Amino acid sequence: MEVVDDRSPVFGELSLESVFTQWHGLGPGADGRYWGTYLAANALSAELTVRVRTDGSVYQHTFRRGVTHAVLQSGGAPNDRGLTIRFRPDSLIFGDVRFDSETIRDRLRQCAFLHSGVRISFTDESDGAHDEFEFADGIRAYVAWLNADRTPIHPDVIVIRGEEAGVRYEVGLQWCEGDDVTVSFANDRRLPEGGTHVYGMRAGVTKAVNSFIRERIHGERVVKGDDARTGLAAVVSVRLADAMFMGAARIQLDNPEVEGIVASGVTQFLREHFKAHPAVADRIVRNAIAARDSRETVSAARNENDPGKRTQ
């Protein structure tokens, strides 16, 4: 496996060798990369070669099972910059190693969605297949991709971006016919169980929908959170310096401050968006009201068919 980046790494006072053999914290470093991943990749590889091209020089280190095997320094083109890492996973750790091209392709597409304007290329030399992923507005494109086989109830994806207290967030929203779906990330890490950033998004959506009901639909009752999110496709991505995760699997964000930051940002943006686009707001809110009425009808029917509840 070979990974090539056209940006040179920035390690500061750390040496190239030490970044791959010693723990200096997860990162991110000055260049936005997570140093801990370099150390982990080296520790899990039977052989790893890293090549850095910068300032007319080429620095190359080869490691075998985490130990330095060879070091090379040579001249290079003055304008050539970048980082190349070639590695072979250790069969003593993983057994028979087989790369799943579809898994790799899906993850690279995901990374391109999360980093607008970054082009990521993937070549599978086993069959010659080549793919390129690049999105000018990644979060918007991600939501549209999730909804490719669904019917939206409003035409455009709503994108919310902001930063507060060192927390940067991006949220993409679009309501469709059918069930809701949420995809969430923290520092580009996929979090299947969501966490505080997802709680914040949900709270913000519910508050904005109910604010519209109170202010614009006289006499209408408010809705619950599940009603407000019926059919919603959402992508929630946050970046913060000290991310905390719940449990050993680390699949849920646990930073309490993130919930309020995202909730406030989503509420404020949606309220302004609803004022500027009343037709879109009306479709979203009417969808939530219909979901509430359907839920209450089903609940009433169940109570009617339950003798114990009828007598209470």
C-alpha positions in Angstrom: 0.0 0.0 0.0 1.3 3.4 -0.9 -0.1 6.8 0.2 1.1 10.0 -1.5 0.4 13.6 -0.3 1.5 16.7 -2.2 2.0 18.6 1.0 5.3 18.3 3.0 4.8 17.5 6.7 5.6 20.1 9.4 7.2 18.4 12.5 8.7 21.5 14.0 11.7 20.5 16.2 10.9 16.8 16.0 12.9 14.5 13.7 11.3 12.4 11.0 12.5 9.3 12.7 11.2 10.2 16.1 7.7 10.9 14.7 7.5 7.3 13.5 9.1 5.7 16.5 8.1 7.8 19.6 4.8 9.0 21.0 4.5 12.8 20.8 0.7 12.9 21.3 -2.0 12.2 18.8 -1.9 15.7 17.3 -3.0 17.4 15.2 0.4 19.0 14.4 1.0 22.4 12.7 0.1 20.9 9.4 -3.2 19.4 10.6 -2.0 15.8 10.5 -2.3 13.4 13.4 1.1 12.3 14.4 -0.1 9.4 16.4 -1.3 7.7 13.2 2.2 7.7 11.9 3.5 5.8 15.0 0.6 3.4 14.9 1.1 2.6 11.2 4.8 2.0 11.7 4.2 -0.3 14.7 1.7 -2.4 12.8 3.8 -2.7 9.6 6.3 -5.4 8.7 8.1 -2.7 6.6 7.3 1.0 6.2 9.2 3.5 4.1 8.5 7.2 4.5 9.9 9.7 1.9 9.7 13.5 2.5 10.4 15.9 -0.4 11.0 19.5 0.6 13.4 22.5 0.0 15.3 20.6 -2.7 16.1 17.7 -0.5 14.7 14.1 -0.1 14.7 12.4 3.3 13.9 8.7 3.4 13.6 6.3 6.3 12.8 2.6 6.2 11.6 0.8 9.2 11.1 -2.9 9.8 8.6 -3.8 12.5 9.0 -0.4 14.0 12.8 -0.3 14.1 14.9 1.9 11.8 16.5 -0.1 9.1 17.9 2.4 6.6 18.2 6.2 6.3 18.8 8.1 3.1 19.2 11.8 2.3 19.7 13.1 -1.2 19.0 16.2 -3.4 15.8 16.8 -5.2 13.9 19.2 -7.4 13.7 22.6 -5.7 9.9 22.9 -6.1 9.1 19.3 -5.4 7.2 18.9 -2.1 5.3 16.1 -0.6 5.1 13.0 1.6 5.0 9.3 0.4 4.5 6.4 2.7 4.7 2.8 1.5 3.9 0.1 4.0 3.2 -3.6 4.3 1.0 -4.7 7.3 2.6 -7.2 9.6 1.3 -10.7 9.0 2.3 -11.7 12.5 -0.3 -9.2 13.8 -3.0 -9.4 11.1 -2.5 -12.9 9.6 -3.3 -13.1 5.9 -3.6 -9.5 4.8 -6.1 -8.6 2.0 -7.0 -5.0 1.2 -10.7 -4.4 0.5 -10.7 -1.8 -2.3 -14.4 -0.9 -1.7 -13.7 -0.2 1.9 -10.8 2.0 1.0 -12.7 3.8 -1.8 -15.6 4.5 0.6 -13.3 6.0 3.2 -11.5 8.2 0.7 -14.8 9.5 -0.6 -15.8 10.2 2.9 -12.5 12.2 3.6 -13.1 14.2 0.4 -16.6 15.1 1.6 -15.2 16.3 4.9 -12.4 18.4 3.3 -13.9 20.7 0.6 -11.6 21.3 -2.4 -9.2 18.5 -1.6 -8.6 16.0 -4.4 -8.1 12.4 -3.4 -7.1 9.8 -6.0 -7.2 6.1 -5.6 -5.7 3.5 -7.9 -6.2 -0.2 -7.4 -3.2 -1.7 -9.2 -4.7 -5.2 -9.0 -7.3 -4.4 -11.6 -6.3 -1.0 -12.9 -9.3 0.8 -11.4 -8.9 4.6 -10.8 -11.1 7.0 -8.9 -10.9 10.6 -8.0 -12.9 12.4 -5.3 -13.2 16.2 -5.0 -16.1 18.3 -3.8 -16.2 22.1 -3.8 -18.7 22.0 -0.9 -18.2 18.7 0.7 -20.9 18.7 3.4 -23.5 19.8 0.9 -22.3 17.1 -1.6 -22.3 14.5 1.2 -26.0 15.1 2.1 -27.0 15.1 -1.6 -25.1 11.8 -2.0 -27.0 10.3 1.0 -30.3 11.4 -0.6 -29.5 10.3 -4.1 -32.3 7.6 -4.0 -34.7 9.6 -1.8 -37.3 12.3 -2.6 -36.4 15.6 -0.9 -39.3 17.8 0.3 -37.2 21.0 -0.3 -34.7 21.4 -3.1 -31.5 22.6 -1.5 -29.3 21.2 1.2 -29.0 23.6 4.2 -25.4 24.0 5.3 -24.5 25.5 8.7 -20.9 26.4 9.6 -19.5 28.0 12.6 -16.8 28.2 15.3 -16.9 28.9 19.0 -14.5 28.3 21.9 -12.2 26.3 19.7 -14.9 24.1 18.3 -15.5 24.2 14.5 -18.7 22.6 13.2 -20.3 21.9 9.9 -23.8 20.6 9.6 -25.7 19.6 6.4 -29.5 19.1 6.5 -32.1 18.1 4.0 -35.6 16.7 4.8 -36.9 13.9 2.5 -39.7 11.5 2.4 -39.0 8.4 4.5 -36.9 7.8 7.5 -34.2 10.0 9.0 -30.5 9.3 8.8 -27.6 10.9 10.5 -23.8 10.6 9.8 -21.4 12.1 12.3 -17.7 12.8 12.7 -15.3 14.3 15.2 -11.9 15.2 13.9 -12.7 13.2 10.8 -13.4 10.1 12.9 -16.7 8.4 12.0 -18.8 8.1 15.1 -21.6 5.5 14.6 -23.2 6.3 18.0 -23.1 10.1 17.5 -22.6 11.9 20.7 -22.8 15.5 22.0 -22.5 17.1 18.6 -25.4 15.1 17.3 -27.5 15.9 20.4 -26.8 19.5 19.7 -27.9 19.3 16.1 -31.1 17.6 17.1 -31.9 20.1 19.8 -31.2 23.0 17.5 -33.5 21.5 14.8 -36.3 20.9 17.2 -36.1 24.4 18.7 -36.1 26.1 15.3 -39.1 24.1 14.1 -41.1 24.8 17.2 -40.1 28.5 17.1 -41.6 28.7 13.6 -44.8 27.0 14.8 -45.2 29.4 17.7 -44.5 32.5 15.6 -46.1 31.6 12.3 -48.9 29.0 12.8 -51.4 30.4 15.3 -53.0 27.7 17.5 -50.8 24.9 16.3 -49.2 22.6 18.9 -45.5 22.1 19.1 -43.8 18.9 18.0 -41.4 16.5 19.6 -37.8 16.0 18.4 -38.5 12.8 16.5 -41.3 14.6 14.7 -39.1 17.5 13.7 -36.4 15.1 12.3 -38.8 12.8 10.4 -37.1 12.3 7.0 -34.1 14.4 7.9 -30.7 13.4 6.3 -28.0 15.1 8.4 -24.2 15.2 8.3 -22.6 16.6 11.5 -18.8 17.2 11.6 -16.9 18.9 14.4 -13.2 19.6 14.9 -11.7 20.4 18.3 -8.4 20.1 20.1 -9.3 17.9 23.0 -11.9 15.4 21.8 -13.2 13.0 24.4 -14.9 9.7 23.4 -17.1 7.3 25.4 -16.2 3.7 25.9 -13.3 1.6 24.7 -14.6 1.6 21.1 -14.6 5.4 21.0 -17.7 5.6 18.8 -19.4 8.5 20.6 -18.3 12.1 21.3 -18.5 13.0 25.0 -17.4 16.7 25.1 -20.3 18.4 27.0 -19.5 21.9 25.7 -20.0 20.8 22.1 -23.7 20.1 22.5 -24.6 23.7 23.5 -22.3 25.2 20.8 -23.8 23.2 18.0 -27.4 23.6 19.3 -27.1 27.3 19.4 -25.5 27.6 16.0 -28.1 25.3 14.4 -31.0 27.1 16.0 -29.9 30.6 15.1 -29.1 29.7 11.5 -32.3 27.8 10.9 -34.5 30.5 12.4 -32.9 33.0 10.0 -33.1 30.6 7.1 -36.8 29.9 7.8 -37.4 33.7 7.7 -35.6 34.1 4.4 -37.2 31.0 2.9 -40.7 30.7 4.2 -41.8 28.2 1.6 -39.0 25.8 2.6 -39.8 26.3 6.3 -43.5 25.6 5.7 -42.7 22.3 4.0 -40.3 21.2 6.8 -42.7 22.3 9.6 -45.8 20.7 7.9 -43.8 17.5 7.6 -43.1 17.6 11.3 -46.7 18.3 12.2 -47.9 15.4 10.0 -45.4 13.1 11.7 -46.7 14.2 15.1 -50.3 13.7 14.1 -49.5 10.2 12.7 -47.6 9.3 15.8 -50.5 10.4 18.1 -53.0 8.5 15.9 -51.0 5.3 16.2 -50.6 5.8 19.9 -54.3 6.3 20.4 -55.2 3.2 18.4 -52.8 1.1 20.5 -54.3 2.4 23.7 -57.8 1.7 22.4 -56.8 -1.9 21.7 -55.2 -2.4 25.1 -57.9 -3.2 27.6 -55.6 -2.4 30.5 -55.0 1.2 29.3 -58.7 1.7 28.4 -59.7 1.2 32.0 -57.1 3.5 33.5 
